[in-house]
Every structure is written in C-alpha cells, then in structure tokens.
Amino acid sequence: MRLTDLAVLLLALPGAAMAQGYGRAQTWEFSMGGLYQDSESANGSGGSSFKMDGALGLGFNVGYNVTNKLALSADFDFLEPDYTAILADENDPTSTQRINHTLSEFIGRFKGTFNFMEGPFSPFVEVGAGWAYFDSNVADGPPITGCYWHPYWGYICSNYYDTISETEMTWGGAVGFRYDFAGGGFLRANYSVYEIEVDGDGADPQLSSIRLEYGWRF
C-alpha cells in the first residue's frame, strides 16, 4: 500500500465511525419528556369566552427515520390546565354563568420532520396534523346510576356523570434541534404552534408549547 493510500484511509475512518455511531437512517425511535403549554383565550358568540391557563404536561413520541434527514412520527400529549369559562344565555346576553375548573386535554398528531444536518447535532422543522380531545370535567346533565353484584358486598350502586367534551382537528408545526449520542440515545427540544379548528364565529385558538424530551433509537 502506498503512503498516499494509507493517508486517505486514515482520514476516512473518523467519518465512517461517525456515520455508524450517529446514523439515524432506517431506525425506529421512542422518546418521552415534559412540555409547557402557554395560556390561551378565545371569545365566542353572545359574550361567551374561554381562558385556559398555562400548564405542564407529559408527552410521548414514536417515529421512524426514513433517512438521516427525514423522519415520520406520532406525538401523544397529556395535560390538565385550569380554565375559566363565561357562558352567556342566548336569549339574555346579560345573564352569564362563570365556571372555574380543570380541563383534561389529550392531543394526538402525525408529523413529518426534516433535519437540516446529518451529524449528531441538527436543527429541524416539523409539520403535523391530528386531533385534540378536551374534557371540561363538568357534568352534562343528571347522574346515571349503575349497579353491579359483588360476591361479598352484594349489590353496589354508584353514580356516573357524562361530561361536556369536544374533539377538534389540529394542525401546525414546530422548530427545534436534536443531539444524538453515539450509544443510540438522543435529546430533542422544540417550540410548536398548533391551531385548533373549532365551530363558531370566534377565532380559532392556537396552542403554543415548549417541549424537551429524551429518547432512544433502535
């Protein structure tokens, strides 16, 4: 082997090692982490309004890296923000009801991610769409009584409540960065803005959040 050939081989080895240690192409990944969703408010018809406080939540992500730059994934977020709702009577706008409670929120979305760099550190952009489920935890009518037979205690009856809830479509995107460790782990952070498609005359609310997660490639 000539000296020049040996030099070319030695120079190529670090790049090959990096590609093997940090390569994302054709790998699955799973991550979990925390997120902070900012407060949001919306006005409805007839003087009704809704204000949701900022809240911490838990998020999960499952994805597949098609190449080192392109990935497809799904997010699942769970939050319980406090909210204030003002409900106006359709026949008498001066008559209102105020509700202070805690909202149960679940968001599931499908995303496409483009990483700008193939190395261990890369900024990225995302676009996605999915559905957001909101449960007001406020009863929607009188309770329903259900009974069952227990072999020791006999008949046991409990009251169950249907609650006011909605499922809406959501779409938007995010910007962020990730760092891949040689062992297969990675850190990822992003800032996202997603619009909620709601019925009615008011403007569609936007949910903005900061997300930090740790994951594993396999």
N, C-alpha and C positions, 0 to 999 in steps of 0.2 A: 504493500500500500504506500502510495506516495504521501509526502508530508502535507501537501495541499488537500488531499482527500481526507486525511485524518483531521485536519483543522475544520473542514466543512462538517464532518461527522460530529465533532465535539460541539460545534456551535449549534447544531440541530438538536442535540439531546435535551437541553433545557426546554425548548419549545415543545418537544414531544412529551416530556414529562408533565408540563403544564396542561397540555391538551388532555392527557389521560387523567390527571387529578381533578381538573375543574370542569371537564366537558359536561354539558347539560343535555346534549342531543340524545334523543331516544331514551330518556329516563323519566320515570314517574317521580312525583314528589308530593309530600304531605307536610302541611305546616299548621301551626296554631299560635295564637297570640292575643294581645289586647288591642282594643280600639277605643278612641274617644270620638263620640258623635256630637257635633256642635248643636246648639239650640236652634229652633226653627219656629216660625209662626205663620199662620195663614188666616185669611178672612173669608168668610162665607157670605151667602146672601142673607138679607134681612137683619144684618147686625151681628150674626154669629161669628165667632172667632175661635182659634185654637192656638195654643202656645205650648211647645214641648221644650223642656229643659235639656241642657247638655248632659250626657251620661256616658259612663264607661261600659264596655261590653266585651264579649268573648267571640272570637272568630276562628273559623277553620277553613282550610283551602286544600283541595285535591286537584292536581294538574298533571299534564303530560307535556314534556318538552319535545316538540317536533324536531327542532334544530337547536343549536346553541343560542339562537336569537328569537325564535318564535315558539310560544307556548299557548296551550289551551287549558283552561281550568274552571273550577266552580268554587264560589265563596258561600259560606253559611255563617251568618252573624246573628247573635242573640243579645238583646239589650232590654232594659227595663227603665226607661226615662220617666220622670214625673211630668205631669202636664196639667194645664188649666184650660177648660173649655167653657165658652159662653154660648148658651143655646137660647136663641130668640124665638118667640112664638110667631108663627107665620101670620096669624090674624091680628096680633097685637105686638109690634116690634118693641114696645116699651116694656113688655113683660119678658124678663130673661131669667135663666137658671144658670148658676155657676157650679162647675164640677172641678174639684181638685183631686187627682188620683194618680196612679202609676200605670203606665202603659206597658203591655207585653209586646215586644217587637221582634219579628223574625224576618230576615232577608236572605233569599237565595238567588244567586245570579250566575250566569255563564259569562266568561271573559276570554278575550284574546289579548296576549301580551307580546310586545316587541321589545327585546333587549338591544340596546344600541351597540354593545360590545360583547365579544366572545370570551373575554378573560374573566377572572374571578370577581372583579368589580364591574358593575354595569348599571347605568341609569336605564329606565324603561318607561313606556307609556302603555296604558290599557284602555280598552273599550269593552263595555259589557251591558247586559240587559237581563232582567229577571223579574221576580215578584217580591213584594213586601207585604207581610201579614201584620196587621195591627189589631190587638185586642184591648178594648178600653177597660176591661175588668169591671164594667158597670152592667148591672142586670138589665136584660131586655124583656121585662115582664115578670109575672109572679113566679115563684119557685115551682119546680116539678118534684114531686115526692116519689122516690123509688124505694122498694123494699126487696130484701133477699133473705133467704133462710140460712142461718148459721147453725151447724150441728150442735154447738154447745150453748150459744146465747139465744137461739130461737130466731124469730123474725126481727130484723134490724132495718129500720127505715131512716132515710136521710133526704135532705132537700138539695136539689141541684138547680143551678141557675144558668140559663142561656145568657151570654153577654153580647154586647154590641161589638161587632168586629168587621173588618174590611180587608180585602186582598186587592192590591193595586199593582199595576205594572210599573217597573222602574228601569231607567236606562241612564248611562253616563260614562264616566271614565276616570282615570287616575294617572298621576305621575309619581315616580319614586325611584328607588335604587335598591340593589341587592349585592350581597357579597357571599360568594361560595367558598367554603372551606375545602381543603383537599380531601378530607375524610368523607365527604358527602353531605355534611350539614350546610346550612346557609341562613343568613339573616336578610330580612326584607322589610322595607318601610315604604309607605306611600301616603299620599294625600288624594282623596277621592271626592267627587261631587256627583251625586245621582239625583235625577229628577223623579218625582212621584206623580204618575198620571192619575188624577182624581176627577170625579164627576162634579159638575157645578160650575158656577160663574166665576169663582175666585181663581187666583193664580195658582199654578201647581207648585207645591213646596219642594225645596231642594234639601237633601240630606248631605252634609259635608262631614268628613271624618278623617282622622289620622290613625293609621294602623301600623303596628310593629309586631313582627312575628318571627318565629324560629322554625325551621323545617329540616327535612331530611330527603335526600334524593336516593332512589333505589332502582 
